[in-house]
Amino acid sequence: MVALAGILFDKDGTLFDFHATWGVWAQGLLEELAGGDMALARHLGASIGYRFADPAAGVKAGFLAASPVIAGTPEVIAAALLPHLPGVDAAALVALMNARAALAPQTPAVPLRPLLGGLRDRGLRLGLATNDAEAPARAHLAAAGVTDMFDFVAGYDSGHGAKPAPGQLLAFARAFGLAPASVLMVGDSTHDLVAGRRAGMRTLAVLTGLATAADLAPHADVVLADIGAIPDWLAGQDS
């Protein structure tokens, strides 16, 4: 087996807890778009697989497993919303979504700096490949204090395409002269893992998004609880 030389991470649901971050973003965005009309906000939420809380019915707020927010680009999410927002411009909606995304509170899945520092100490190149836009992705890394830990950051708008296509992943490998087989793609969705397989990379799934182990296992070389388990897994690979 080719020695590991780089790790490429997804962002949402992988580095950061999906629910804590994007639930706040979705609710605020939907309420703003609805102009205070909660019936419309709920209708918009249904169009992107987001459910508002209904305490009387015992329903908690959250995303459905098929929500396009989980792995889709802002354009995909906007396309689901626009039929219910007559007169709203697509580009303006995407710009609003990206602006709100940059300010979305980030809850790391695990303490990031010690984890990433330990991986860099192993001589590994680290990258980020997200279907979010690059600007909010960089804002999120900066807010978490880990921008300097990453050698490469790509969003869907960085010129390499979006997952599940392998463009972002192959761009990372090319940037540092890495054989794809020496790179590990880490993610919480089938989009991440399919992209990794298409790029010829190894794939590692984590369960800090909405997908289950059963969803991810067919596309992953290994499924771990979260990225905090990666160092022990790597140690086992070395032995």
C-alpha positions in Angstrom: 0.0 0.0 0.0 1.3 3.5 -0.9 2.4 5.5 2.2 -0.1 8.2 3.2 1.1 11.7 2.3 -2.0 13.9 2.6 -5.4 14.1 4.1 -8.3 16.0 2.5 -11.2 16.9 4.8 -14.8 17.9 4.0 -15.9 20.8 6.2 -19.5 20.6 7.3 -20.4 17.5 9.3 -16.7 16.5 9.3 -14.6 19.3 10.8 -17.6 21.0 12.3 -20.8 19.6 13.8 -23.5 19.8 11.1 -26.6 20.3 13.3 -25.1 23.0 15.5 -23.8 25.0 12.5 -26.4 24.7 9.7 -29.5 24.5 11.8 -28.9 28.1 13.0 -28.1 29.2 9.5 -31.1 27.6 7.9 -33.6 28.9 10.4 -32.3 32.5 10.2 -32.2 32.4 6.4 -35.7 31.0 6.0 -37.2 33.4 8.5 -35.5 36.3 6.6 -36.7 35.1 3.2 -40.2 34.7 4.6 -40.3 38.2 6.0 -41.7 37.0 9.3 -44.4 34.8 7.7 -43.8 31.6 9.6 -46.1 29.5 7.4 -44.0 30.5 4.5 -40.8 29.9 6.4 -42.0 26.4 7.2 -42.9 25.9 3.5 -39.5 27.1 2.4 -37.9 24.8 5.0 -39.8 21.8 3.6 -38.4 22.6 0.1 -34.8 22.2 1.4 -35.5 19.4 3.9 -35.4 21.5 7.0 -38.0 21.0 9.7 -38.9 23.7 12.2 -39.5 22.7 15.8 -43.1 21.9 16.9 -43.0 21.4 20.7 -46.7 20.6 20.8 -46.2 17.7 18.4 -42.9 16.7 20.0 -41.0 17.6 16.8 -37.4 18.9 17.1 -35.9 21.3 14.6 -33.4 19.7 12.1 -32.6 18.4 8.6 -34.1 15.4 6.9 -31.6 12.9 5.6 -32.3 13.9 2.0 -31.8 17.6 2.5 -29.8 19.3 -0.3 -28.1 21.4 2.4 -26.1 18.4 3.5 -23.9 18.1 0.5 -25.3 20.5 -2.2 -23.8 23.7 -3.4 -25.5 27.0 -2.7 -26.8 27.0 -6.2 -28.5 23.6 -5.6 -30.1 24.9 -2.4 -31.2 28.2 -4.1 -32.8 26.2 -7.0 -35.0 24.4 -4.4 -36.0 27.7 -2.8 -36.6 29.9 -5.8 -39.9 28.3 -7.1 -41.4 29.5 -3.8 -39.9 33.0 -3.9 -41.4 34.7 -7.0 -39.4 37.8 -8.0 -36.2 36.8 -6.1 -33.1 36.8 -8.2 -31.0 33.6 -8.1 -27.6 35.4 -7.9 -28.9 37.6 -5.1 -30.2 34.6 -3.2 -26.9 32.8 -3.5 -25.0 35.9 -2.4 -27.3 36.2 0.7 -26.8 32.5 1.5 -23.0 32.9 1.3 -23.0 36.0 3.4 -25.1 34.3 6.1 -22.9 31.2 5.8 -19.7 33.2 6.5 -21.3 34.3 9.8 -22.7 30.9 10.8 -21.5 29.8 14.2 -19.1 26.9 14.0 -19.0 24.1 16.5 -15.9 21.9 15.9 -16.6 18.1 15.9 -13.5 17.7 18.1 -10.8 20.1 19.3 -9.3 20.9 15.9 -5.9 22.5 16.5 -4.3 19.6 18.5 -5.7 17.1 16.0 -4.5 18.9 12.9 -1.2 19.8 14.5 -0.6 16.1 15.2 -1.3 15.2 11.7 1.0 17.8 10.3 3.7 16.6 12.7 3.5 13.3 10.8 4.5 15.2 7.7 1.1 15.0 6.1 -0.3 17.7 3.8 -3.7 18.8 4.8 -6.5 20.2 2.6 -10.1 21.2 2.7 -12.6 20.4 -0.1 -16.2 21.7 0.5 -19.3 22.3 -1.5 -19.7 25.5 0.4 -18.2 28.6 -1.3 -14.5 29.2 -0.6 -14.9 32.6 1.1 -17.2 31.3 3.9 -15.1 28.2 4.2 -12.0 30.3 4.9 -14.0 32.4 7.3 -15.0 29.3 9.2 -11.4 28.1 9.4 -10.3 31.5 10.6 -13.0 31.6 13.3 -11.8 28.2 14.5 -8.2 29.4 14.5 -6.9 26.7 12.2 -6.4 28.4 8.8 -2.7 28.0 9.1 -3.1 24.2 9.5 -4.3 23.8 5.9 -2.1 23.8 2.8 -5.1 23.9 0.4 -8.7 25.2 0.6 -11.2 24.7 -2.2 -14.9 25.5 -2.4 -17.4 24.7 -5.2 -16.5 28.1 -6.7 -12.7 27.7 -6.6 -12.5 26.5 -10.2 -12.3 22.8 -9.6 -16.0 21.8 -9.6 -18.0 20.3 -6.7 -18.2 16.9 -5.1 -19.1 14.1 -6.0 -16.9 15.1 -9.0 -13.2 14.6 -8.1 -11.9 17.9 -9.4 -11.2 19.5 -6.0 -9.5 16.3 -4.8 -7.3 16.0 -7.8 -6.3 19.7 -7.6 -5.1 19.1 -4.1 -3.0 16.1 -5.2 -1.5 18.1 -8.2 -0.7 21.1 -6.1 1.8 19.1 -4.0 2.8 16.4 -6.4 1.0 13.6 -4.5 -0.2 10.4 -6.0 -3.9 10.2 -5.5 -3.5 6.7 -3.9 -1.4 8.5 -1.2 -4.2 10.8 -0.2 -7.1 10.1 2.3 -10.4 11.7 1.7 -12.4 12.2 4.9 -16.1 13.1 4.9 -19.5 12.6 6.3 -21.5 12.1 3.1 -21.6 9.9 0.1 -20.7 12.9 -2.0 -17.3 13.1 -0.2 -16.6 9.4 -0.4 -17.7 9.0 -4.0 -15.5 11.9 -5.0 -12.6 10.2 -3.2 -13.2 6.9 -5.0 -13.4 8.7 -8.3 -10.1 10.4 -7.6 -8.4 7.1 -6.8 -8.0 8.1 -3.2 -8.6 6.2 0.0 -11.8 7.1 1.8 -12.6 7.5 5.5 -16.2 8.2 6.7 -17.2 9.9 9.9 -20.6 9.9 11.7 -20.8 13.6 12.7 -23.1 14.4 9.8 -26.6 13.0 9.0 -25.6 9.8 7.2 -25.5 6.5 9.0 -22.7 3.9 9.0 -24.9 1.8 6.7 -25.2 4.7 4.2 -21.4 5.3 4.2 -19.8 1.9 4.6 -20.2 0.8 0.9 -18.1 3.9 -0.2 -15.5 3.9 2.6 -12.4 2.0 3.5 -13.2 2.6 7.1 -16.0 4.3 9.2 -15.1 6.1 12.4 -17.1 8.0 15.0 -15.4 11.3 14.3 -12.2 12.8 13.1 -10.7 12.5 16.6 -10.3 8.8 16.0 -8.0 9.3 13.0 -4.7 9.3 14.9 -5.4 5.9 16.5 -6.5 4.5 13.2 -3.3 5.7 11.5 -1.3 4.2 14.3 -3.0 0.9 13.6 -2.1 1.2 9.9 1.5 1.8 10.7 1.8 -1.3 12.9 
